[in-house]
Amino acid sequence: MMKLLELTKNEEGATAIEYALIATLIAVAAIAAMGSLGNKLDTTYNNVAAKL
């Protein structure tokens, strides 16, 4: 029973999970931003190519 109580007080695993969630959110935001930027760059390059 004491071992179970010790496990509930251990927060190292929770901290690792929190960091993993933060890293995941940052990755998703970066992928979304790069996708949007990629579309804008594609349009810009196509416009430049058409004017050449």
PDBQT receptor file of N, H, CA, C and O in Angstrom, charges set to zero:
ATOM      1  N   MET A   1       0.826  -1.204   0.000  1.00  0.00    +0.000 N 
ATOM      2  CA  MET A   1       0.000   0.000   0.000  1.00  0.00    +0.000 C 
ATOM      3  C   MET A   1       0.868   1.264   0.000  1.00  0.00    +0.000 C 
ATOM      4  O   MET A   1       0.541   2.252  -0.657  1.00  0.00    +0.000 OA
ATOM      5  N   MET A   2       1.974   1.217   0.743  1.00  0.00    +0.000 N 
ATOM      6  H   MET A   2       2.240   0.414   1.277  1.00  0.00    +0.000 HD
ATOM      7  CA  MET A   2       2.859   2.381   0.796  1.00  0.00    +0.000 C 
ATOM      8  C   MET A   2       3.486   2.653  -0.569  1.00  0.00    +0.000 C 
ATOM      9  O   MET A   2       3.694   3.804  -0.951  1.00  0.00    +0.000 OA
ATOM     10  N   LYS A   3       3.782   1.581  -1.296  1.00  0.00    +0.000 N 
ATOM     11  H   LYS A   3       3.613   0.645  -0.986  1.00  0.00    +0.000 HD
ATOM     12  CA  LYS A   3       4.380   1.752  -2.625  1.00  0.00    +0.000 C 
ATOM     13  C   LYS A   3       3.416   2.488  -3.555  1.00  0.00    +0.000 C 
ATOM     14  O   LYS A   3       3.835   3.318  -4.361  1.00  0.00    +0.000 OA
ATOM     15  N   LEU A   4       2.126   2.179  -3.439  1.00  0.00    +0.000 N 
ATOM     16  H   LEU A   4       1.785   1.504  -2.785  1.00  0.00    +0.000 HD
ATOM     17  CA  LEU A   4       1.116   2.843  -4.258  1.00  0.00    +0.000 C 
ATOM     18  C   LEU A   4       1.038   4.327  -3.916  1.00  0.00    +0.000 C 
ATOM     19  O   LEU A   4       0.914   5.165  -4.810  1.00  0.00    +0.000 OA
ATOM     20  N   LEU A   5       1.108   4.651  -2.646  1.00  0.00    +0.000 N 
ATOM     21  H   LEU A   5       1.209   3.970  -1.921  1.00  0.00    +0.000 HD
ATOM     22  CA  LEU A   5       1.080   6.060  -2.234  1.00  0.00    +0.000 C 
ATOM     23  C   LEU A   5       2.322   6.801  -2.725  1.00  0.00    +0.000 C 
ATOM     24  O   LEU A   5       2.246   7.969  -3.108  1.00  0.00    +0.000 OA
ATOM     25  N   GLU A   6       3.470   6.112  -2.712  1.00  0.00    +0.000 N 
ATOM     26  H   GLU A   6       3.533   5.164  -2.401  1.00  0.00    +0.000 HD
ATOM     27  CA  GLU A   6       4.693   6.735  -3.213  1.00  0.00    +0.000 C 
ATOM     28  C   GLU A   6       4.584   7.022  -4.710  1.00  0.00    +0.000 C 
ATOM     29  O   GLU A   6       5.061   8.055  -5.179  1.00  0.00    +0.000 OA
ATOM     30  N   LEU A   7       3.964   6.123  -5.452  1.00  0.00    +0.000 N 
ATOM     31  H   LEU A   7       3.576   5.283  -5.071  1.00  0.00    +0.000 HD
ATOM     32  CA  LEU A   7       3.806   6.321  -6.891  1.00  0.00    +0.000 C 
ATOM     33  C   LEU A   7       2.891   7.497  -7.203  1.00  0.00    +0.000 C 
ATOM     34  O   LEU A   7       3.117   8.214  -8.178  1.00  0.00    +0.000 OA
ATOM     35  N   THR A   8       1.868   7.702  -6.393  1.00  0.00    +0.000 N 
ATOM     36  H   THR A   8       1.684   7.120  -5.601  1.00  0.00    +0.000 HD
ATOM     37  CA  THR A   8       0.956   8.818  -6.651  1.00  0.00    +0.000 C 
ATOM     38  C   THR A   8       1.623  10.158  -6.356  1.00  0.00    +0.000 C 
ATOM     39  O   THR A   8       1.228  11.182  -6.914  1.00  0.00    +0.000 OA
ATOM     40  N   LYS A   9       2.626  10.159  -5.489  1.00  0.00    +0.000 N 
ATOM     41  H   LYS A   9       2.947   9.327  -5.037  1.00  0.00    +0.000 HD
ATOM     42  CA  LYS A   9       3.321  11.406  -5.170  1.00  0.00    +0.000 C 
ATOM     43  C   LYS A   9       4.457  11.702  -6.144  1.00  0.00    +0.000 C 
ATOM     44  O   LYS A   9       4.958  12.826  -6.184  1.00  0.00    +0.000 OA
ATOM     45  N   ASN A  10       4.866  10.711  -6.925  1.00  0.00    +0.000 N 
ATOM     46  H   ASN A  10       4.459   9.798  -6.892  1.00  0.00    +0.000 HD
ATOM     47  CA  ASN A  10       5.958  10.881  -7.878  1.00  0.00    +0.000 C 
ATOM     48  C   ASN A  10       5.442  11.655  -9.087  1.00  0.00    +0.000 C 
ATOM     49  O   ASN A  10       4.527  11.203  -9.776  1.00  0.00    +0.000 OA
ATOM     50  N   GLU A  11       6.028  12.813  -9.341  1.00  0.00    +0.000 N 
ATOM     51  H   GLU A  11       6.772  13.179  -8.781  1.00  0.00    +0.000 HD
ATOM     52  CA  GLU A  11       5.559  13.671 -10.429  1.00  0.00    +0.000 C 
ATOM     53  C   GLU A  11       6.512  13.690 -11.620  1.00  0.00    +0.000 C 
ATOM     54  O   GLU A  11       6.295  14.454 -12.560  1.00  0.00    +0.000 OA
ATOM     55  N   GLU A  12       7.556  12.874 -11.604  1.00  0.00    +0.000 N 
ATOM     56  H   GLU A  12       7.733  12.253 -10.840  1.00  0.00    +0.000 HD
ATOM     57  CA  GLU A  12       8.514  12.874 -12.711  1.00  0.00    +0.000 C 
ATOM     58  C   GLU A  12       7.859  12.445 -14.020  1.00  0.00    +0.000 C 
ATOM     59  O   GLU A  12       8.121  13.036 -15.067  1.00  0.00    +0.000 OA
ATOM     60  N   GLY A  13       7.019  11.433 -13.968  1.00  0.00    +0.000 N 
ATOM     61  H   GLY A  13       6.806  10.953 -13.118  1.00  0.00    +0.000 HD
ATOM     62  CA  GLY A  13       6.331  10.966 -15.172  1.00  0.00    +0.000 C 
ATOM     63  C   GLY A  13       5.384  12.018 -15.714  1.00  0.00    +0.000 C 
ATOM     64  O   GLY A  13       5.277  12.201 -16.927  1.00  0.00    +0.000 OA
ATOM     65  N   ALA A  14       4.697  12.710 -14.818  1.00  0.00    +0.000 N 
ATOM     66  H   ALA A  14       4.783  12.562 -13.832  1.00  0.00    +0.000 HD
ATOM     67  CA  ALA A  14       3.762  13.753 -15.240  1.00  0.00    +0.000 C 
ATOM     68  C   ALA A  14       4.507  14.889 -15.928  1.00  0.00    +0.000 C 
ATOM     69  O   ALA A  14       4.025  15.439 -16.918  1.00  0.00    +0.000 OA
ATOM     70  N   THR A  15       5.663  15.236 -15.414  1.00  0.00    +0.000 N 
ATOM     71  H   THR A  15       6.054  14.789 -14.610  1.00  0.00    +0.000 HD
ATOM     72  CA  THR A  15       6.456  16.303 -16.018  1.00  0.00    +0.000 C 
ATOM     73  C   THR A  15       6.913  15.906 -17.415  1.00  0.00    +0.000 C 
ATOM     74  O   THR A  15       6.883  16.719 -18.339  1.00  0.00    +0.000 OA
ATOM     75  N   ALA A  16       7.332  14.664 -17.566  1.00  0.00    +0.000 N 
ATOM     76  H   ALA A  16       7.356  14.003 -16.815  1.00  0.00    +0.000 HD
ATOM     77  CA  ALA A  16       7.765  14.192 -18.882  1.00  0.00    +0.000 C 
ATOM     78  C   ALA A  16       6.612  14.235 -19.874  1.00  0.00    +0.000 C 
ATOM     79  O   ALA A  16       6.798  14.613 -21.031  1.00  0.00    +0.000 OA
ATOM     80  N   ILE A  17       5.430  13.852 -19.427  1.00  0.00    +0.000 N 
ATOM     81  H   ILE A  17       5.279  13.546 -18.488  1.00  0.00    +0.000 HD
ATOM     82  CA  ILE A  17       4.255  13.882 -20.304  1.00  0.00    +0.000 C 
ATOM     83  C   ILE A  17       3.912  15.319 -20.679  1.00  0.00    +0.000 C 
ATOM     84  O   ILE A  17       3.555  15.591 -21.826  1.00  0.00    +0.000 OA
ATOM     85  N   GLU A  18       4.016  16.232 -19.730  1.00  0.00    +0.000 N 
ATOM     86  H   GLU A  18       4.306  16.010 -18.799  1.00  0.00    +0.000 HD
ATOM     87  CA  GLU A  18       3.732  17.638 -20.017  1.00  0.00    +0.000 C 
ATOM     88  C   GLU A  18       4.702  18.182 -21.066  1.00  0.00    +0.000 C 
ATOM     89  O   GLU A  18       4.289  18.891 -21.984  1.00  0.00    +0.000 OA
ATOM     90  N   TYR A  19       5.980  17.856 -20.933  1.00  0.00    +0.000 N 
ATOM     91  H   TYR A  19       6.315  17.281 -20.187  1.00  0.00    +0.000 HD
ATOM     92  CA  TYR A  19       6.960  18.306 -21.924  1.00  0.00    +0.000 C 
ATOM     93  C   TYR A  19       6.678  17.698 -23.291  1.00  0.00    +0.000 C 
ATOM     94  O   TYR A  19       6.835  18.364 -24.314  1.00  0.00    +0.000 OA
ATOM     95  N   ALA A  20       6.266  16.445 -23.311  1.00  0.00    +0.000 N 
ATOM     96  H   ALA A  20       6.139  15.903 -22.480  1.00  0.00    +0.000 HD
ATOM     97  CA  ALA A  20       5.941  15.795 -24.585  1.00  0.00    +0.000 C 
ATOM     98  C   ALA A  20       4.744  16.473 -25.242  1.00  0.00    +0.000 C 
ATOM     99  O   ALA A  20       4.733  16.663 -26.458  1.00  0.00    +0.000 OA
ATOM    100  N   LEU A  21       3.741  16.837 -24.455  1.00  0.00    +0.000 N 
ATOM    101  H   LEU A  21       3.750  16.683 -23.467  1.00  0.00    +0.000 HD
ATOM    102  CA  LEU A  21       2.570  17.530 -25.002  1.00  0.00    +0.000 C 
ATOM    103  C   LEU A  21       2.945  18.907 -25.545  1.00  0.00    +0.000 C 
ATOM    104  O   LEU A  21       2.464  19.311 -26.603  1.00  0.00    +0.000 OA
ATOM    105  N   ILE A  22       3.794  19.618 -24.830  1.00  0.00    +0.000 N 
ATOM    106  H   ILE A  22       4.185  19.289 -23.970  1.00  0.00    +0.000 HD
ATOM    107  CA  ILE A  22       4.232  20.937 -25.290  1.00  0.00    +0.000 C 
ATOM    108  C   ILE A  22       5.006  20.805 -26.604  1.00  0.00    +0.000 C 
ATOM    109  O   ILE A  22       4.792  21.579 -27.537  1.00  0.00    +0.000 OA
ATOM    110  N   ALA A  23       5.902  19.825 -26.670  1.00  0.00    +0.000 N 
ATOM    111  H   ALA A  23       6.076  19.196 -25.912  1.00  0.00    +0.000 HD
ATOM    112  CA  ALA A  23       6.677  19.611 -27.895  1.00  0.00    +0.000 C 
ATOM    113  C   ALA A  23       5.764  19.249 -29.060  1.00  0.00    +0.000 C 
ATOM    114  O   ALA A  23       5.992  19.685 -30.188  1.00  0.00    +0.000 OA
ATOM    115  N   THR A  24       4.735  18.454 -28.790  1.00  0.00    +0.000 N 
ATOM    116  H   THR A  24       4.550  18.099 -27.873  1.00  0.00    +0.000 HD
ATOM    117  CA  THR A  24       3.783  18.078 -29.834  1.00  0.00    +0.000 C 
ATOM    118  C   THR A  24       3.020  19.292 -30.343  1.00  0.00    +0.000 C 
ATOM    119  O   THR A  24       2.841  19.450 -31.550  1.00  0.00    +0.000 OA
ATOM    120  N   LEU A  25       2.572  20.146 -29.436  1.00  0.00    +0.000 N 
ATOM    121  H   LEU A  25       2.718  20.017 -28.456  1.00  0.00    +0.000 HD
ATOM    122  CA  LEU A  25       1.848  21.353 -29.841  1.00  0.00    +0.000 C 
ATOM    123  C   LEU A  25       2.737  22.276 -30.676  1.00  0.00    +0.000 C 
ATOM    124  O   LEU A  25       2.279  22.857 -31.660  1.00  0.00    +0.000 OA
ATOM    125  N   ILE A  26       3.995  22.409 -30.286  1.00  0.00    +0.000 N 
ATOM    126  H   ILE A  26       4.367  21.937 -29.487  1.00  0.00    +0.000 HD
ATOM    127  CA  ILE A  26       4.918  23.244 -31.051  1.00  0.00    +0.000 C 
ATOM    128  C   ILE A  26       5.126  22.660 -32.445  1.00  0.00    +0.000 C 
ATOM    129  O   ILE A  26       5.161  23.394 -33.432  1.00  0.00    +0.000 OA
ATOM    130  N   ALA A  27       5.264  21.342 -32.521  1.00  0.00    +0.000 N 
ATOM    131  H   ALA A  27       5.236  20.745 -31.719  1.00  0.00    +0.000 HD
ATOM    132  CA  ALA A  27       5.462  20.691 -33.822  1.00  0.00    +0.000 C 
ATOM    133  C   ALA A  27       4.249  20.879 -34.727  1.00  0.00    +0.000 C 
ATOM    134  O   ALA A  27       4.400  21.150 -35.918  1.00  0.00    +0.000 OA
ATOM    135  N   VAL A  28       3.053  20.738 -34.172  1.00  0.00    +0.000 N 
ATOM    136  H   VAL A  28       2.930  20.518 -33.204  1.00  0.00    +0.000 HD
ATOM    137  CA  VAL A  28       1.834  20.908 -34.971  1.00  0.00    +0.000 C 
ATOM    138  C   VAL A  28       1.731  22.344 -35.471  1.00  0.00    +0.000 C 
ATOM    139  O   VAL A  28       1.384  22.580 -36.629  1.00  0.00    +0.000 OA
ATOM    140  N   ALA A  29       2.031  23.303 -34.597  1.00  0.00    +0.000 N 
ATOM    141  H   ALA A  29       2.313  23.111 -33.657  1.00  0.00    +0.000 HD
ATOM    142  CA  ALA A  29       1.983  24.710 -35.005  1.00  0.00    +0.000 C 
ATOM    143  C   ALA A  29       3.018  24.998 -36.095  1.00  0.00    +0.000 C 
ATOM    144  O   ALA A  29       2.732  25.729 -37.043  1.00  0.00    +0.000 OA
ATOM    145  N   ALA A  30       4.212  24.428 -35.965  1.00  0.00    +0.000 N 
ATOM    146  H   ALA A  30       4.444  23.834 -35.194  1.00  0.00    +0.000 HD
ATOM    147  CA  ALA A  30       5.255  24.646 -36.969  1.00  0.00    +0.000 C 
ATOM    148  C   ALA A  30       4.861  24.039 -38.308  1.00  0.00    +0.000 C 
ATOM    149  O   ALA A  30       5.080  24.650 -39.355  1.00  0.00    +0.000 OA
ATOM    150  N   ILE A  31       4.286  22.851 -38.285  1.00  0.00    +0.000 N 
ATOM    151  H   ILE A  31       4.109  22.355 -37.435  1.00  0.00    +0.000 HD
ATOM    152  CA  ILE A  31       3.864  22.206 -39.531  1.00  0.00    +0.000 C 
ATOM    153  C   ILE A  31       2.763  23.018 -40.207  1.00  0.00    +0.000 C 
ATOM    154  O   ILE A  31       2.774  23.194 -41.426  1.00  0.00    +0.000 OA
ATOM    155  N   ALA A  32       1.817  23.510 -39.417  1.00  0.00    +0.000 N 
ATOM    156  H   ALA A  32       1.808  23.368 -38.427  1.00  0.00    +0.000 HD
ATOM    157  CA  ALA A  32       0.734  24.322 -39.985  1.00  0.00    +0.000 C 
ATOM    158  C   ALA A  32       1.288  25.613 -40.588  1.00  0.00    +0.000 C 
ATOM    159  O   ALA A  32       0.872  26.027 -41.670  1.00  0.00    +0.000 OA
ATOM    160  N   ALA A  33       2.222  26.243 -39.887  1.00  0.00    +0.000 N 
ATOM    161  H   ALA A  33       2.560  25.906 -39.008  1.00  0.00    +0.000 HD
ATOM    162  CA  ALA A  33       2.808  27.491 -40.390  1.00  0.00    +0.000 C 
ATOM    163  C   ALA A  33       3.603  27.243 -41.664  1.00  0.00    +0.000 C 
ATOM    164  O   ALA A  33       3.533  28.033 -42.606  1.00  0.00    +0.000 OA
ATOM    165  N   MET A  34       4.353  26.157 -41.696  1.00  0.00    +0.000 N 
ATOM    166  H   MET A  34       4.409  25.515 -40.931  1.00  0.00    +0.000 HD
ATOM    167  CA  MET A  34       5.144  25.851 -42.892  1.00  0.00    +0.000 C 
ATOM    168  C   MET A  34       4.254  25.512 -44.082  1.00  0.00    +0.000 C 
ATOM    169  O   MET A  34       4.578  25.851 -45.220  1.00  0.00    +0.000 OA
ATOM    170  N   GLY A  35       3.147  24.852 -43.822  1.00  0.00    +0.000 N 
ATOM    171  H   GLY A  35       2.884  24.577 -42.897  1.00  0.00    +0.000 HD
ATOM    172  CA  GLY A  35       2.215  24.542 -44.907  1.00  0.00    +0.000 C 
ATOM    173  C   GLY A  35       1.629  25.802 -45.501  1.00  0.00    +0.000 C 
ATOM    174  O   GLY A  35       1.532  25.938 -46.721  1.00  0.00    +0.000 OA
ATOM    175  N   SER A  36       1.239  26.723 -44.641  1.00  0.00    +0.000 N 
ATOM    176  H   SER A  36       1.318  26.613 -43.650  1.00  0.00    +0.000 HD
ATOM    177  CA  SER A  36       0.683  27.991 -45.108  1.00  0.00    +0.000 C 
ATOM    178  C   SER A  36       1.740  28.802 -45.855  1.00  0.00    +0.000 C 
ATOM    179  O   SER A  36       1.464  29.372 -46.911  1.00  0.00    +0.000 OA
ATOM    180  N   LEU A  37       2.933  28.849 -45.306  1.00  0.00    +0.000 N 
ATOM    181  H   LEU A  37       3.157  28.386 -44.448  1.00  0.00    +0.000 HD
ATOM    182  CA  LEU A  37       4.023  29.580 -45.949  1.00  0.00    +0.000 C 
ATOM    183  C   LEU A  37       4.381  28.947 -47.287  1.00  0.00    +0.000 C 
ATOM    184  O   LEU A  37       4.682  29.652 -48.250  1.00  0.00    +0.000 OA
ATOM    185  N   GLY A  38       4.350  27.628 -47.348  1.00  0.00    +0.000 N 
ATOM    186  H   GLY A  38       4.106  27.055 -46.565  1.00  0.00    +0.000 HD
ATOM    187  CA  GLY A  38       4.657  26.929 -48.596  1.00  0.00    +0.000 C 
ATOM    188  C   GLY A  38       3.681  27.286 -49.696  1.00  0.00    +0.000 C 
ATOM    189  O   GLY A  38       4.082  27.483 -50.844  1.00  0.00    +0.000 OA
ATOM    190  N   ASN A  39       2.398  27.371 -49.359  1.00  0.00    +0.000 N 
ATOM    191  H   ASN A  39       2.073  27.210 -48.427  1.00  0.00    +0.000 HD
ATOM    192  CA  ASN A  39       1.389  27.747 -50.354  1.00  0.00    +0.000 C 
ATOM    193  C   ASN A  39       1.610  29.171 -50.854  1.00  0.00    +0.000 C 
ATOM    194  O   ASN A  39       1.473  29.444 -52.046  1.00  0.00    +0.000 OA
ATOM    195  N   LYS A  40       1.950  30.071 -49.942  1.00  0.00    +0.000 N 
ATOM    196  H   LYS A  40       2.061  29.849 -48.973  1.00  0.00    +0.000 HD
ATOM    197  CA  LYS A  40       2.183  31.461 -50.336  1.00  0.00    +0.000 C 
ATOM    198  C   LYS A  40       3.428  31.576 -51.215  1.00  0.00    +0.000 C 
ATOM    199  O   LYS A  40       3.440  32.334 -52.185  1.00  0.00    +0.000 OA
ATOM    200  N   LEU A  41       4.474  30.823 -50.873  1.00  0.00    +0.000 N 
ATOM    201  H   LEU A  41       4.464  30.208 -50.085  1.00  0.00    +0.000 HD
ATOM    202  CA  LEU A  41       5.685  30.852 -51.695  1.00  0.00    +0.000 C 
ATOM    203  C   LEU A  41       5.423  30.270 -53.076  1.00  0.00    +0.000 C 
ATOM    204  O   LEU A  41       5.940  30.774 -54.073  1.00  0.00    +0.000 OA
ATOM    205  N   ASP A  42       4.635  29.229 -53.137  1.00  0.00    +0.000 N 
ATOM    206  H   ASP A  42       4.215  28.820 -52.327  1.00  0.00    +0.000 HD
ATOM    207  CA  ASP A  42       4.299  28.622 -54.426  1.00  0.00    +0.000 C 
ATOM    208  C   ASP A  42       3.580  29.632 -55.316  1.00  0.00    +0.000 C 
ATOM    209  O   ASP A  42       3.888  29.753 -56.501  1.00  0.00    +0.000 OA
ATOM    210  N   THR A  43       2.630  30.350 -54.743  1.00  0.00    +0.000 N 
ATOM    211  H   THR A  43       2.381  30.252 -53.780  1.00  0.00    +0.000 HD
ATOM    212  CA  THR A  43       1.901  31.370 -55.498  1.00  0.00    +0.000 C 
ATOM    213  C   THR A  43       2.845  32.478 -55.965  1.00  0.00    +0.000 C 
ATOM    214  O   THR A  43       2.765  32.927 -57.108  1.00  0.00    +0.000 OA
ATOM    215  N   THR A  44       3.730  32.910 -55.084  1.00  0.00    +0.000 N 
ATOM    216  H   THR A  44       3.795  32.544 -54.156  1.00  0.00    +0.000 HD
ATOM    217  CA  THR A  44       4.676  33.969 -55.435  1.00  0.00    +0.000 C 
ATOM    218  C   THR A  44       5.599  33.532 -56.564  1.00  0.00    +0.000 C 
ATOM    219  O   THR A  44       5.807  34.280 -57.519  1.00  0.00    +0.000 OA
ATOM    220  N   TYR A  45       6.154  32.330 -56.462  1.00  0.00    +0.000 N 
ATOM    221  H   TYR A  45       5.985  31.722 -55.686  1.00  0.00    +0.000 HD
ATOM    222  CA  TYR A  45       7.048  31.832 -57.522  1.00  0.00    +0.000 C 
ATOM    223  C   TYR A  45       6.306  31.675 -58.843  1.00  0.00    +0.000 C 
ATOM    224  O   TYR A  45       6.863  31.968 -59.901  1.00  0.00    +0.000 OA
ATOM    225  N   ASN A  46       5.072  31.223 -58.796  1.00  0.00    +0.000 N 
ATOM    226  H   ASN A  46       4.620  30.985 -57.937  1.00  0.00    +0.000 HD
ATOM    227  CA  ASN A  46       4.285  31.094 -60.028  1.00  0.00    +0.000 C 
ATOM    228  C   ASN A  46       4.023  32.452 -60.663  1.00  0.00    +0.000 C 
ATOM    229  O   ASN A  46       4.073  32.584 -61.886  1.00  0.00    +0.000 OA
ATOM    230  N   ASN A  47       3.744  33.462 -59.845  1.00  0.00    +0.000 N 
ATOM    231  H   ASN A  47       3.703  33.355 -58.851  1.00  0.00    +0.000 HD
ATOM    232  CA  ASN A  47       3.529  34.815 -60.370  1.00  0.00    +0.000 C 
ATOM    233  C   ASN A  47       4.800  35.364 -61.011  1.00  0.00    +0.000 C 
ATOM    234  O   ASN A  47       4.750  35.973 -62.080  1.00  0.00    +0.000 OA
ATOM    235  N   VAL A  48       5.933  35.145 -60.355  1.00  0.00    +0.000 N 
ATOM    236  H   VAL A  48       5.973  34.650 -59.487  1.00  0.00    +0.000 HD
ATOM    237  CA  VAL A  48       7.206  35.610 -60.905  1.00  0.00    +0.000 C 
ATOM    238  C   VAL A  48       7.513  34.882 -62.210  1.00  0.00    +0.000 C 
ATOM    239  O   VAL A  48       7.940  35.505 -63.182  1.00  0.00    +0.000 OA
ATOM    240  N   ALA A  49       7.300  33.586 -62.236  1.00  0.00    +0.000 N 
ATOM    241  H   ALA A  49       6.953  33.080 -61.446  1.00  0.00    +0.000 HD
ATOM    242  CA  ALA A  49       7.568  32.802 -63.448  1.00  0.00    +0.000 C 
ATOM    243  C   ALA A  49       6.663  33.238 -64.593  1.00  0.00    +0.000 C 
ATOM    244  O   ALA A  49       7.092  33.269 -65.746  1.00  0.00    +0.000 OA
ATOM    245  N   ALA A  50       5.427  33.571 -64.287  1.00  0.00    +0.000 N 
ATOM    246  H   ALA A  50       5.078  33.546 -63.350  1.00  0.00    +0.000 HD
ATOM    247  CA  ALA A  50       4.495  34.000 -65.336  1.00  0.00    +0.000 C 
ATOM    248  C   ALA A  50       4.910  35.350 -65.915  1.00  0.00    +0.000 C 
ATOM    249  O   ALA A  50       4.721  35.596 -67.107  1.00  0.00    +0.000 OA
ATOM    250  N   LYS A  51       5.471  36.221 -65.088  1.00  0.00    +0.000 N 
ATOM    251  H   LYS A  51       5.624  36.021 -64.120  1.00  0.00    +0.000 HD
ATOM    252  CA  LYS A  51       5.879  37.541 -65.564  1.00  0.00    +0.000 C 
ATOM    253  C   LYS A  51       7.194  37.495 -66.323  1.00  0.00    +0.000 C 
ATOM    254  O   LYS A  51       7.504  38.413 -67.082  1.00  0.00    +0.000 OA
ATOM    255  N   LEU A  52       7.966  36.444 -66.128  1.00  0.00    +0.000 N 
ATOM    256  H   LEU A  52       7.714  35.698 -65.511  1.00  0.00    +0.000 HD
ATOM    257  CA  LEU A  52       9.228  36.322 -66.868  1.00  0.00    +0.000 C 
ATOM    258  C   LEU A  52       8.918  35.848 -68.259  1.00  0.00    +0.000 C 
ATOM    259  O   LEU A  52       9.828  35.671 -69.069  1.00  0.00    +0.000 OA
TER     260      LEU A  52
